[in-house]
C-alpha cells in the first residue's frame, strides 16, 4: 500500500490580499522549489465588473519548507490574460511551472467563453527569466490545442523532462452532453504528448492512457507525475460528468496510476491510503487538482478541497 498523511489546510486565499482584485479561490497549486522556500502557484478569480462573470488569474504564495509560514504573496500580475479573441482571454487555470536551465517554463491552460457550450481551452507556453516572478508568453496562440481526433478542451498540461525528452500529460475532451436540468456537460480523459524542445509537441491522438473506473463518462483532470523509487507515479482527480455540484458522491476525488515505461499505465486507486475525504472540514466534500513534488528528500501532494478550491489548498506527505 502507498500511505499518505494529511498535514492540513495550509493556505486560505480569503485570509490574504491577492493581486488583480481577487478575493477567493486558490486552485491547482503547483510548486517551484527554492533553496529556502517553496513557491506555490495557483489560479484565483476576479469578478468582471462589466458582466459579473469570473476571470481567472495566476498568483503565487511563498511558503517555508515546513509549509507552516507564509513568507510572501505575489502582488503583481504573474502572467497577463490574452487579448480580445485569444484562447486565454478569460482566464488561465492551471499553470504548470518547470525549471529549464536558467529559465522557468510555464505551461498554461488558457480558457475562453463559448456560446453553445460554456468554455474552450488550450495549452499555452510562457517563460520566466526572473525566477518565476513574472512570465512572458511565447506568442498569442497555444502550443497544444484541439485537432482532428481531439476536437475540444485540450488543457491541464503537466510537463516533466525524462530520459532526454519533454513529456506532457494533459486532458482532452471526448464529448459534450446535453442535459435537461443544467448546462451542457463535458467529458474529458488524460492523454500524453512528447517534445524535443518543449514547444513542438507530438500527441498520441485521441488515446486515453488511464482507464475509467466510474463509467465511460468519467471526467479525469489535472494529471501530475513523479519518478520515485524506480517507478513513475501519477495522481489525478476524477468525477461523474453530471450532478457533481450538488451531490458529493458524484464530485471530484483523487485517483492514482503507475508506470514503469511512461507508455503503459496501471490504474491502482485501491493501493493508496490516506487521501480520502475527511469526516468534516475543508476537504470533507471534495478533493481535487493534485500536485505531487519532492522537497528536501520528502514527497508531498498538494490538493484542493471543497467547492473546487474556493478556500484554498492543503498538503499531504508520503510516508516512507
PAKOLSE-147667 format. One record per atom (N, C-alpha, C): residue in one letter; x, y, z. Coordinates in steps of 0.1 Angstrom, whole numbers, plus 2048, in hexadecimal, padded with zeros to 3 digits. Atoms other than C-alpha are relative to their C-alpha. Layout:
# PAKOLSE-147667
AXYZ ...
***
This chain:
# PAKOLSE-147667
X8087F4800 X800800800 X80980D800 X7F97F3800 X80A8247FA X7F980980B X8077F97F5 X80483881A X80480E800 X7FE7F27FF X7FF85D81C X7FB80580E X8047FA7F4 X7FB87383B X7FC80F7FD X8047F2802 X7E6893838 X80680980B X7FA7F67F7 X7F88B1847 X7F880C803 X8097F67FD X7DB8C8846 X7FE80A7F5 X8037F5808 X7CD8E7835 X80A80B801 X7F47F77FE X7EB8FE82E X7FE80E7FA X8027F3805 X7DD91B81A X7F28027FC X80D7FB803 X7BC92D819 X80080D7FA X7FF7F3807 X7BA9497FF X7F780B806 X8087F67FB X79E95A811 X80680880C X7F97F97F5 X7B696382D X80C8097FC X7F57F8805 X7CF975817 X7FC80A7F5 X8027F680B X7D29927FF X8067FA7F3 X7FB80680C X7D59857DC X80080A7F5 X8007F680B X7DD9977BB X7F48007F7 X80B80080A X7C49A17A0 X7F2800806 X80D7FF7F9 X7A89A77BA X7FA7F2802 X80580E7FD X7A59817C0 X7FE7FE80F X8038027F2 X7959777E0 X7FD7F2804 X80380E7FD X78D9527DE X8077F77F6 X7FB80B808 X79A9317CF X8108017FF X7F2802803 X7BE9247CE X8017F27FB X80280D807 X7BA9087B5 X80D7FB7FA X7F5807806 X7D38EF7A8 X80E805805 X7F37FC7FC X7F18F67BE X80B7F87FA X7F5807806 X8128EE7AD X80D807804 X7F57FB7F9 X8358F37BA X80D8037F8 X7F37FD805 X8579027B2 X80880080D X7F88017F4 X8708F77CD X80D808800 X7F47F87FF X88B90F7D8 X8097FA80C X7F78057F5 X8A890A7F1 X7FA80180E X8057FE7F2 X89691980F X7F1803800 X80F7FE7FF X87191B805 X7FA7F97F4 X80780680C X85790C7ED X7F680A7FB X80A7F7806 X8449227D5 X7F47F77FA X80B807804 X8219157CF X7F78097F7 X8097F880A X80E9227B0 X7F27FA801 X80E805800 X7E89207AF X7F880A7F7 X8097F8808 X7CB92E79B X7F5805809 X80A7FA7F8 X7B49477AC X7F78087F7 X80B7FB808 X79695A7A1 X7FD80F803 X8057F27FF X78C97E79A X7F28017FA X80D7FE806 X768988794 X80080B7F6 X8007F680B X76599B773 X7F480A803 X80A7F67FD X7529BB77C X7F68037F4 X8097FD80B X7449BD759 X7F47F77FF X80A80A801 X73099D75B X7FE7F780C X8028087F4 X73498E77D X8067F27FF X7FA80E802 X74796F76F X80E801805 X7F28027FB X76896277B X80A8017F5 X7F4802808 X78A96776C X80B7F9809 X7F68087F8 X7A694F777 X80E8067FE X7F37FB800 X7C895D780 X80A7F7807 X7F58087F9 X7E994D78B X80680980A X7F97F97F5 X7F89577AC X8097F5807 X7F880A7F9 X8109467C4 X80280480E X7FD7FD7F2 X8189437E9 X80E7F9802 X7F38067FC X83C93D7F6 X7FE7FB80E X8018067F3 X83C925814 X80D7FA805 X7F58077FA X85591782C X8007F27FC X7FF80E804 X8618F4825 X7F97F6809 X8098087F8 X84C8E7842 X7F28037FD X80D7FC804 X82E8F7832 X7F780580B X8077FA7F4 X824908852 X80080F7FF X7FE7F17FF X82E92C84A X7FF8067F2 X8007F980C X82494382E X80A80B800 X7F57F7800 X843957824 X7FD80C7F6 X8037F5809 X83396C808 X7F67FB7F6 X80A80380A X81796E7EE X80280A7F5 X7FF7F780C X81997C7CB X7F680B801 X8097F4800 X80B99F7C8 X7FF8067F3 X8017FB80E X8109A47A3 X7FC7F57F7 X80480A80A X804992784 X80B7F77FD X7F680A803 X81797277F X8017FD7F1 X80280280F X80A96B75B X7F48087FC X80D7F9805 X7F2983749 X7F77F77F9 X80A807808 X7D297673B X8028047F1 X7FF7FE80E X7CF974715 X7F880C7FB X8077F5806 X7C398F6FE X7F27FB7FA X80D803805 X7A09906EF X8007F57F5 X80180B809 X7989706DD X80A7F5801 X7F680A7FF X7B695C6E8 X7FB7F5809 X80480C7F9 X7B593A6F8 X7FF802810 X7FF7FE7F2 X7BD94771B X7FA80E804 X8057F37FE X7A896771A X7F980180E X8087FF7F3 X79395E739 X8067F980C X7FA8067F5 X7AB94B74E X80B7F77FD X7F580A801 X7C9935755 X7FE7F780D X8028097F5 X7C291676A X8017F27FB X7F57FC7F6 X7D8904772 X80D8057F8 X7F37FE805 X7FD90C76D X8097F5806 X7F680A7FC X8198F276E X80E8057FE X7F27FB802 X83C900775 X80A7F5800 X7F680A802 X85B8ED76B X80D8077FF X7F37FB801 X87F8F6771 X8077FA7F3 X7F980480C X8938F5750 X80C8087FE X7F37F9800 X8B7900755 X7FE80D809 X8027F37F8 X8B6925760 X7F28067FE X80E7FB802 X892929754 X7F67F8808 X80B8077FB X87191F762 X7F58007F5 X80B801809 X858912749 X7F37FF807 X80D8017FA X833915750 X7F67FC7F5 X80A805809 X81A90073E X7F2804806 X80D7FA7FC X7F8912741 X7F47F97FA X80D804806 X7D590673C X7F880D7FF X8087F4803 X7C492572C X7F27FC7FC X80E803803 X79F92672A X7F880C7FB X8087F5805 X78593B718 X7F27FB7FF X80E8047FF X75F93B719 X7FB7FD7F2 X80680380C X74A92C6FE X7F1803801 X80E7FE800 X72592F6F4 X7F87F4802 X80880D7FF X71790C6EF X8047F880C X7FB8067F4 X72D8FE70A X80780B808 X7FB7F67F7 X73D90F728 X80E8057FD X7F27FC800 X76290F720 X8077F87F6 X7F7807808 X77E905709 X80E803806 X7F37FF7FA X7A28FF715 X80B7FB7F6 X7F4804807 X7C58FB706 X80C802809 X7F47FE7F8 X7E98F9714 X80980A7F9 X7F67F6804 X800917711 X80D7FE807 X7F38007FA X82491D71A X80580E803 X7FA7F37FD X83493A72C X80D7FD807 X7F38027FB X85893E738 X80480B80A X7FB7F67F6 X86794F757 X80F800800 X7F17FD7FF X88A95E758 X80380580E X7FE7FA7F3 X88696B77C X7FC7F680B X80380A7F6 X88294A790 X7F17FF803 X80E8037FE X85D94878B X7F780B806 X8087F47FB X85296B796 X7F68047F6 X8097FC80B X844973774 X8037F77F4 X7FE80980C X83F960753 X7FC8087F4 X8037FA80D X83F96C72F X7FC7F57F6 X80580A809 X82A958716 X8097FF7F4 X7F980280C X83B9496F8 X7F88047F4 X8097FC80B X81E9546E2 X7F2802805 X80E7FE7FC X7F995D6E2 X7F87F37FF X80880D802 X7EF9396D9 X8067F5808 X7FC80B7F8 X7F29176E9 X80B7F87F9 X7F6809805 X80E8FD6E5 X7FA7F27FF X80780D801 X7F58E06E9 X7F1803801 X80F7FD801 X7D08E26DF X7F97F57F9 X80980A806 X7B38CF6D0 X8057FC7F2 X7FC80680D X7B88BA6B0 X7F57F77FB X80A809806 X7A68A169A X7FA7F6809 X80580B7F7 X7A48866B4 X7FF80480F X8027FA7F2 X7A489D6D3 X7F980E7FD X8077F4805 X78A8B76C8 X7FD80B80B X8037F67F6 X7848C86E9 X8097FF80D X7FB8007F3 X7938D270B X80D7F9802 X7F38057FD X7B88CC70B X80680A80A X7FB7F87F5 X7C88D872B X8057F880C X7FB8067F3 X7D38D074F X80E7FA7FE X7F4806804 X7F68CA741 X80A80080C X7F68017F6 X8118BD759 X80C7FA7F8 X7F4804807 X8358BA74B X80C7FD809 X7F48047FA X8548A8756 X80A7FC7F6 X7F5804809 X8768A1747 X8057F3804 X7FC80E7FC X87D87C747 X8087FA7F4 X7F980780A X898869734 X8038077F3 X7FD7F780B X8A188671D X7F58057F8 X80C7FC807 X87D88D713 X7F7808809 X80B7FA7F9 X8628A571E X7F47F87FF X80D807800 X843892728 X7F5808806 X80C7F87FC X8218A272B X7F47F7802 X80C8077FE X80389373B X7F580B801 X80A7F6801 X7E38A6734 X7F27FA7FF X80E805802 X7BD8A3731 X7FB8047F2 X8067FD80C X7AA8A2711 X7F17FC801 X80E803800 X7848A470D X7FC7F67F6 X80580A809 X7728876FE X7F28037FB X80E7FD804 X74F8956FC X7FA80B809 X8097F87F8 X7368AE709 X7F27F9800 X80D8077FE X7158A1717 X7F580A802 X80B7F87FD X6F48B3715 X7F97FB80C X8078047F4 X6E38B2737 X7F3808802 X80D7F87FF X6BF8BC73F X7FF80A80B X8017F77F4 X6C58CD761 X80C808803 X7F47F87FE X6E78DC75E X8078037F3 X7F97FD80C X7008EA745 X8067F37FA X7FA80B807 X7108D372B X80C7FB808 X7F68067F8 X7278BB73D X80C7FB7F7 X7F5804808 X74A8B4730 X8067F3806 X7F980D7FC X75D892731 X80E8017FB X7F27FE804 X783892731 X8087F5806 X7F780B7FC X79F878734 X80E805800 X7F27FD7FF X7C487873A X8087FB7F4 X7F880480B X7DC87771C X80F803802 X7F27FE7FF X801879715 X8068057F3 X7F87FB80C X81988C6FE X80E801804 X7F27FF7FD X83E88F6FA X80680B7F7 X7F97F5808 X8568AB6ED X80F7FF802 X7F27FE7FF X87A8B06E6 X80580D805 X7FC7F27FC X87A8D56ED X7F680780A X80A7FA7F7 X85C8DB704 X7F68097FA X8097F7807 X84A8EF6E9 X7F87F87F6 X80780880A X8418D76CD X7FD7F2805 X80480D7F9 X82D8B96DA X7FA7F67F6 X80680B807 X8248986CC X7F67F9809 X80A8067F8 X80388B6DA X7FD7F27FC X80580E803 X7F78676DD X7F18027FD X80D7FB804 X7D78736CB X7F57F7805 X80D8077FB X7B78696DE X8027F4808 X7FD80C7F8 X7C884F6F3 X7FE80380F X8027FF7F1 X7BB84C717 X80A7F7807 X7F68097FA X7D884072C X7FD7FB80D X8058057F3 X7C683C74D X7F27FA7FF X80D806801 X7A982474E X7F6806809 X80A7FB7F7 X78883075C X7FB7F680A X8058097F6 X77A82277C X7F0801802 X80E7FE7FD X75783277F X7F77FB7F5 X80780380C X74A82F75C X8068077F4 X7FA7FA80B X75183B739 X80080F800 X8017F27FF X74785E743 X80980680B X7F77FC7F5 X76186075F X80980C7FB X7F87F5803 X77388275E X80D7FF808 X7F28017F9 X799881766 X80780D7FE X7FA7F2800 X7AC8A176E X80D800807 X7F47FC7F9 X7CD8AF779 X80A7F5802 X7F680A7FE X7E6893773 X80D806806 X7F37FB7FB X807897787 X8087F4802 X7F880C801 X82487F784 X80E803808 X7F27FF7FA X844878799 X8067F27FF X7F880D800 X85F85E794 X8067FE80E X7FD8027F2 X86584F7B7 X8027F1802 X7FD80E7FD X87682F7C1 X7FE7F77F4 X7FF80880D X87B82279D X7F37FE7FA X80D802806 X857827793 X7FA80E7FE X8087F3803 X841843784 X7F37FF807 X80C8007F8 X82484D79A X7F780C7FB X8097F5805 X80686178D X7F480180A X80C7FD7F9 X7EB8717A2 X7F78097F8 X8097F8807 X7CC882794 X7F3800807 X80D8017FA X7A888979D X7F67FC7F5 X80B805809 X78887B78E X7F3801807 X80D7FE7FB X76387F791 X7F67FB7F5 X80B80280A X741878780 X7FF80C7F8 X8017F580A X73988D762 X7F580A804 X80B7F87FD X71889A771 X7FD7FF80F X8058017F3 X7098A2793 X80B80280B X7F57FF7F7 X72B8A87A3 X80080D809 X8007F47F8 X7238CB7B0 X7F77FF80C X80A8017F5 X7078C07C7 X8017F3808 X7FF80D7FA X71089C7CF X80E7FC802 X7F18027FE X7328967DF X8047F27FC X7FC80D804 X7318717D6 X8037FF7F1 X7FD7FF80E X73387C7B2 X80B80A7FD X7F67F6801 X74E8967B8 X80E7FB7FF X7F2804801 X7748967B5 X8057F980C X7F88077F7 X78987E7C7 X80E7FD7F9 X7F2803806 X7AE8737C2 X8017F27FB X7FD80D806 X7B98577AC X80F7FE7FE X7F2803801 X7DB8467A7 X8037F57F5 X7FB80A80A X7EE83378C X80F800800 X7F2801801 X811826787 X8057FB7F3 X7FB80580D X82881E76A X80F7FE802 X7F1802800 X84B810765 X8078057F4 X7FA7FC80D X85081D742 X7FA80C7F9 X8077F4805 X83A83C73D X7F77FE7F4 X80980480B X826829723 X7F47F9805 X80B8087FB X811811736 X7FD80480F X8047FC7F3 X7FE81C755 X7F67F7806 X8098087F9 X7ED80776F X7F980880B X8087F87F6 X7D1817783 X7FF7F880D X7FF8077F3 X7D380E7A8 X7FC80980B X8057F87F5 X7BE8257BD X7FF7F980D X8028077F4 X7B880A7D6 X80D7FD808 X7F38027F9 X7DE8087DF X80480D808 X7FD7F37FA X7DD82C7ED X7F880280D X8077FD7F4 X7D4834811 X80480D805 X7FD7F37FA X7D1855823 X7FB80C7F8 X8047F5809 X7C2869806 X7F18007FD X80F800801 X79D86480C X7FA80D806 X8077F47FA X784880815 X8027FF810 X8017FF7F2 X78788C839 X7F27FE805 X80D8017FB X76A886850 X7F980D801 X8067F3800 X7648AB853 X80B80A7FC X7F77F5803 X7748CC849 X8028037F2 X7FE7F980D X7838DC82B X8027F67F4 X7FF80A80B X7898BB817 X7F77F4803 X80980A7FD X76B8A7823 X7F77FC7F5 X80980280B X7578AB803 X8067FE7F3 X7F980180D X7718AC7E8 X80F800802 X7F1800801 X7968A57E1 X8038017F1 X7FE7FF80F X7A38B17BF X80D8087FE X7F47F8805 X7C08C17AB X80D7FD807 X7F48047F8 X7DD8AD7BA X80D8057F9 X7F37FD806 X8028B67B5 X80A7F9809 X7F68077F9 X81E89E7BF X80E8067FE X7F37FB802 X8418AA7C5 X8097FC80C X7F68047F6 X8618A37D9 X80780D805 X7FA7F57F9 X8718BB7F2 X8087FB80B X7F68057F6 X8908B4807 X7FE7F1803 X80180E7FF X88D88F801 X7F37FB806 X80E8057FC X86888D80A X7F78027F5 X80A7FF80B X84B8887F3 X7F2806806 X80C7FA7FB X82C89E7F7 X7F58007F5 X80B7FE809 X80A8A27E7 X7F780B804 X8097F57FE X7F88C37E5 X7F27FC7F9 X80D803806 X7D28C27DE X7F680A805 X80B7F77FC X7B38D77DF X7F47F8807 X80B8067F9 X7948D07F4 X7F38047FB X80E7FE804 X76F8D97F4 X7FF80C7F7 X8037F6809 X7608EF7D9 X80B8047F6 X7F57FE80A X77D8EA7C1 X80B809804 X7F57F87FC X7968FC7D6 X7FC80E804 X8047F27FC X78191B7E1 X80880480C X7F97FC7F3 X79391A803 X80E7FA800 X7F2803800 X7B590F7F7 X8047F2800 X7FA80D802 X7CA8F17FA X8077FB80D X7F98077F5 X7DA8D8812 X80B7F77FA X7F4808804 X7F78C0811 X8007F3808 X7FE80D7FA X7FE89B818 X80F7FC7FE X7F2805802 X82088A81D X8007F17FF X7FE80E802 X82A868810 X8077FA80C X7FA8077F4 X83285082D X8097F57FB X7F680A805 X85283C826 X8087FB80C 
***
